[in-house]
């Protein structure tokens, strides 16, 4: 099952490479990537966030260890993982971090339990 994001704007841009230190195959994204293998490479091993904030994930399908990536360069796994305790040398999916559409949010309060 393929999950595609409908977003496409200049708010988010990530450039990824399949080798550390910005080497190997390169690809640019402005929307989420459910699986790097669907885009021709096994994993992200270095990346550059050019705009927006992104969430990177250890496994495909936005699963596993999650990393929050802000604008800047991430030449190798140590740059995004921040910890040697959990050794993750790759990202296999990622997506932009967006804010909720609060214009459609609603809140209903009840005086008593059970919605009374």
Buried (B, 14 or more C-beta within 10 A) or exposed (E): EEEEBEEEEEEBBBBBBBBBEBEEEBBEBBBBBBBBEEBEBEBBBBBBBBBBBBBBBBBBEBEBBEBEBEEEEBBBBBBBBEEEEEEBEBBBBBBBEEEEEEEEEEEEEEEEEEEE
